[in-house]
Amino acid sequence: MNIVTLLPFIVLIGAMVLMTRSAKKKQQQAAAMRDQMQPGTGIRTIGGMYATVKEVGDDTVLLEVAPGVHAVYAKNAVAAVLEDAEYNRIVHGTDFDGGELKSGTPVVPDDASSLTAADRPAAGDEPVVDLGKDADDERPAGDAAGDRTGDSEAADAGKAAEADKKDDGGTGAK
């Protein structure tokens, strides 16, 4: 056999070996990343959801997806383990430092349970919006109830009877 005829096969086998090595390396990196998960770590799932790790099992992870909402996910569903600064930047939208933003403004709570009565507007302060229609302005002339005459009702009944009649197409067939 000539080396020239074997060269394409050698190149093809070499490319396959390199591709499988890189895929295996990526799998090992992903497994190492999933092994570094600890409670309190921020993660992103393969579906794009951001959550905080609460418990780590052998094959599963308990995630807090919202305050007080927990869900069990497979470890393989974790796409990335995020650093605290990156997780807070993505989830909170800005640089987050404890209970306040780095700009010094306090963080607004997600629910309204922490609002006090002083923060709410008084009941009489809101303007009243009337969404009702005036009956006199909206009704066209001659359309009021009782304005119909017996002639117009008879004409409507005649039109309905004509519409219900079957047409045989002029053939006289029954």
N, C-alpha and C positions, 0 to 999 in steps of 0.2 A: 504494500500500500504506500501510496505517496503521501507525504506530509501535508501537501496542499489540500488534499481531499479530507484529511482529518482536522484541519485548522478550524473550519466553521463549527464542528462539533465541540472542539476544545473551548472555543470562545463562548459557545452557548452554555456549556456546563460550568465554566468559570463565572459567568454572569448569574446563573442560578444559585451558585454557592454564595456569591457576594450578597444577593438579595435575601437569602434565607438568614445569613449572618446578621444583616442589619435589622431584619424583622425580629429576630430572636433578641437582639440587643435592646430594641424598643420595648419588647415585652418584659424583659428583666428590669428595665428602668421604671416601667409602670408598676410592676410588683413592688419594687423598692419604695416608690412614692406612696403606694397604698399602705405599706407597712409602717411608714412614719406618721400615719394618722394617729392623733391622740384626742381625747375629749377636749373640746374647746377650740379645735382647729377649724378654720373655714375651708370649705371645699366647693367645687363646681361639679355637678353631675354631667353625664354624657348628654342629658336632655337640656342642659344649660341652666339648671336651677342651682342657686347658691344656698348653702345651708351650713349649720354649725354641727360638728360631730359631738354627740352626747356619750355614746358607748361604742366600743369596737369589739366585735365578735370574731369568730374564726372566718366565716364567709360573709357575714352581714355587718352592717353599720347602722346604728340608730342615729338619725339626723333630726335636728330641730329646724324645720323649714320656716317657721314663723314663731313668734313668742307663744309658748304653750302648745304648739302643734308639733308632734313627733311622728316620724315615718321610718320604717325599716327598709333599707336598700341593700342590694348585693354590693360587695366590695368592688366588683368589676364595673359597676355603674358609676364609680367615681372617676371623673376625667382628670381632675387636677386638685392637688392639695395646695391651697393658697397661703401666702404669708399674711400675717395679721394686717399689715399696712395696706396691702393690695385688696384683701377681702373687705376691709372697712371702706376703702375708697370706692369699690364697686357697689357694695350694698348700701352704704349711707350717702354716697354721692360726693363726699368731700373727705378731707383729712379728719379723722375722728380720734379724739383723745379722751377716753373715759366718758364722762357725762356731758362734755361740752365739745363743740367744734374748736379747732385751733384758732379760729377767728374770735372766740370768746363768747359767742352766742350759744345759749342753751339749746339742747336738742328737743324738738317738739315730739311729744309722745304719739304713738300710733293710734291710741284709742282716746275717747273723750272722757274716760272715767276720772282723769286727774283734773278736769276743769272744775272750777269752783263757781258758786252762784254769782260772784262778783265779775267773772269773766263773761257771763252770758248777758245778752241784751235783755232789757226789761220787756215785758209783754206788750206794753202800750207804745213802745218806741218804734215799732215796725210799721211802715206805711201799709194801709189796707188797699189791696188791689181788687177791683170789682171785675170779675170775668163774665158776668151775666150780660145778656143782650137785652136791649129795650125792645119790647114787642111791637111798639108803634113804628119804629124806624126801620126795622128789618123786613117787614112783610110787604111784598109788592101789592099794588092796587088791584082789586078784583080777585085776590087770592084768599081772602079771609073766609073762615068757615061759615057756611050758610049763604055765600054769594052765588053759588051755582044755581042755575035754573034747571027746570025739568027738561028743556030742550037740549041743553048741552049733555045732560046725563043720558038722554035717549040716543044722541048721536054717538057717544062713547060706547054704548051697548051695541049699536049697529055695527060699528067698526070692529068690535071684538068678535061679533058673530061672523062677519066676512072673513076675518083672519082665521077663524076656526074651520071654515068650509074647506072641504077637500077638492082639489082641482084634478080632473082626470086628463088634462092635457088636450081637451077638445076632441077626444076619440069617442066619447059617449059610453065608455066601458064602466061597468059597475063592479 
